[in-house]
Amino acid sequence: MACPTRRTKIRTVTVHLGDRSYHVRIGAGVLSKLGDMAGEVTDGRLAVVVADGTVADLYGRAATDSLTSAGFRAELLTFPAGERNKNLATFSSLMDELLSLEPPIDRSALIVALGGGVTGDIAGFVAATALRGLPWLQCPTTLLADVDASVGGKTAVDHPAGKNLIGAFYQPGGVLIDVEALRTLPVEELRGGLAECVKHGVIRDASLLDAIDSNVEPIFACDPEVMTDLVARNVAIKAAVVAEDEREAGARAHLNFGHTVGHGIEAASGFGTLSHGQAVSLGMVAESRVAVERGIFDRTDAARVERLLERLGLPVQLTGLDADEVWRIMQHDKKALGGRVRMVLPTGPGTVDLYDDVKYDEVAAALASLG
Amino acid sequence: MACPTRRTKIRTVTVHLGDRSYHVRIGAGVLSKLGDMAGEVTDGRLAVVVADGTVADLYGRAATDSLTSAGFRAELLTFPAGERNKNLATFSSLMDELLSLEPPIDRSALIVALGGGVTGDIAGFVAATALRGLPWLQCPTTLLADVDASVGGKTAVDHPAGKNLIGAFYQPGGVLIDVEALRTLPVEELRGGLAECVKHGVIRDASLLDAIDSNVEPIFACDPEVMTDLVARNVAIKAAVVAEDEREAGARAHLNFGHTVGHGIEAASGFGTLSHGQAVSLGMVAESRVAVERGIFDRTDAARVERLLERLGLPVQLTGLDADEVWRIMQHDKKALGGRVRMVLPTGPGTVDLYDDVKYDEVAAALASLG
């Protein structure tokens, strides 16, 4: 069924945010439409593609060719790949390059973030702050960025004190997701995206869990039709949540399911030991078990989620966790308020609620049960 | 009449920006109300005052005392005074200090920008980007910051390629203007603020020009009643313009009167040769003369503005300007679009309009007439 040159139809999901609304276009081979989309979001003639070195080698030329064909002057700025480079130093270098272009950029200059979450975050932060805000497009190239970072307008760089501590909410003018790019993605990164897809199913749509369960093989084969559908469904869920709550005051907190304990596990294990997706998988298992022990979530629903995570190659067990350390990190999460831990717990198939009365003992018991 | 300890009444001007609306409170001695205002904009208990060393020595204690009295834990972060320090390096140091506070800050932490335009710009940019946005208050201490930077939500740092090239639009939760702080301001800085007051009169309210003209002595004596009125009138004008047009698409461009040629003169003379206020004064004279030569502005109205600027000690003459260089800089202004110069020209007492057909010859003639 997989045939790299076949074009599936293009799916469009609209993110409704008043005068900051934008479209997400998803399909196989759609990177060739980048120039057209650029023309929809700026009257200018300059487009600056930002990518890490790896993605620039793979897709930089396709992006600039499409922009050039549409009449843009296209520039490509690169930075060294890796989350460790998502910092103010890289931000500053990219700014230096952007602000040294001749003729100097004006506010019609378009930024195109081409790559995974790191690129979207840092290029988006450049777009948010250069001349106090330039139009920008996101072209995510990883499943995680497709289904998560592509919607919501979160931009940021890391700081030694923590991840994403410096940034802005700044919506793109549009998002273009070429699912063909997933073919060059390491399987571990595909799994990281799938963890977020499972999360979306748990918080909003239990039938998405069935759809993933029925398509594990074509998903790992990156079948264009299946991936287009999968990404479109997930983008639609995230778009609905973000539209409800653009700046994280309420419903958007639901997207943190699995992430409160997950971040704690990720940091307590030492960043880099577990991938983000692996930590989120373990976080979802732990948080589901907290909900089960509270009697608000059915044990069979929790077991079903765990089985699906296992089928996808995501971890559901981990030994040697220091519960005190995980709890301490959770209390210092930037989404915590005054040291009070806030946790999203499943309450049924496709539904969750936010709890701010979760106790240390409950989390410690759930963590112990992972061993 | 001037009596430092007498309290004038507090004037309030509201900046109407939908759910980002806020109040500007103006009066003599109102810095003592900082703690109360802080309580109106955050539910948190941490307030971080950002000031340069000079202002921290003068008013840092008064600010933190007021915050502490209102139940806040108050921290004071300082940076070296001067526009040359309004850069990413200072921003990065302030971020390091802010993000190293223990216990770590959360999104309820309040930033207080205490000082002139540089402090408002850089502390505002810290507020805009720390944890993707913290609540913040502005306490301007210069007349220029009182009547200009305090309204509009512009935050930024400079870049070697130009001023204010990295920043964000980010509205404060409130502004507190203590006109007593003007007493410690060098007279040259007072004049810089007065240049903007004259600008407001030209673009929106000719009677403001009369009010300034009738109060030159009490203004330079920093009479609290007169300064409270002067600041309130100017804040109201700027607030009305910004409310019409938050992100500089239309009416807000009127605030650039005097600044298009002014920035060109400032840069062509070498930054630091002329103060910003002096450059804007010369820019207003030159732009008014362009309008007079076009036959859209009355020569006697233009002469009246020039006489007022002279009475205030602001320059209306300058020799040795390189018109080619000024024009080149104007074409590269970040508000220019595609190299096209856009200029605000007076069309009557208290009215202006935006023109994008101004030619080199007109500007060169106006610059020559300054000599």
Chai-1 contact restraints between the chains, C-beta under 6 A:
chainA,res_idxA,chainB,res_idxB,connection_type,confidence,min_distance_angstrom,max_distance_angstrom,comment,restraint_id
A,L88,B,S92,contact,1.0,0.0,6.0,A-B,restraint_1
A,S92,B,L88,contact,1.0,0.0,6.0,A-B,restraint_2
A,L99,B,H159,contact,1.0,0.0,6.0,A-B,restraint_3
A,L99,B,A161,contact,1.0,0.0,6.0,A-B,restraint_4
A,L99,B,L165,contact,1.0,0.0,6.0,A-B,restraint_5
A,P104,B,H332,contact,1.0,0.0,6.0,A-B,restraint_6
A,D106,B,L337,contact,1.0,0.0,6.0,A-B,restraint_7
A,T129,B,I166,contact,1.0,0.0,6.0,A-B,restraint_8
A,T129,B,A168,contact,1.0,0.0,6.0,A-B,restraint_9
A,L131,B,K334,contact,1.0,0.0,6.0,A-B,restraint_10
A,R132,B,G167,contact,1.0,0.0,6.0,A-B,restraint_11
A,R132,B,A168,contact,1.0,0.0,6.0,A-B,restraint_12
A,R132,B,F169,contact,1.0,0.0,6.0,A-B,restraint_13
A,H159,B,L99,contact,1.0,0.0,6.0,A-B,restraint_14
A,A161,B,L99,contact,1.0,0.0,6.0,A-B,restraint_15
A,L165,B,L99,contact,1.0,0.0,6.0,A-B,restraint_16
A,I166,B,T129,contact,1.0,0.0,6.0,A-B,restraint_17
A,G167,B,R132,contact,1.0,0.0,6.0,A-B,restraint_18
A,A168,B,T129,contact,1.0,0.0,6.0,A-B,restraint_19
A,A168,B,R132,contact,1.0,0.0,6.0,A-B,restraint_20
A,F169,B,R132,contact,1.0,0.0,6.0,A-B,restraint_21
A,H332,B,P104,contact,1.0,0.0,6.0,A-B,restraint_22
A,K334,B,L131,contact,1.0,0.0,6.0,A-B,restraint_23
A,L337,B,D106,contact,1.0,0.0,6.0,A-B,restraint_24
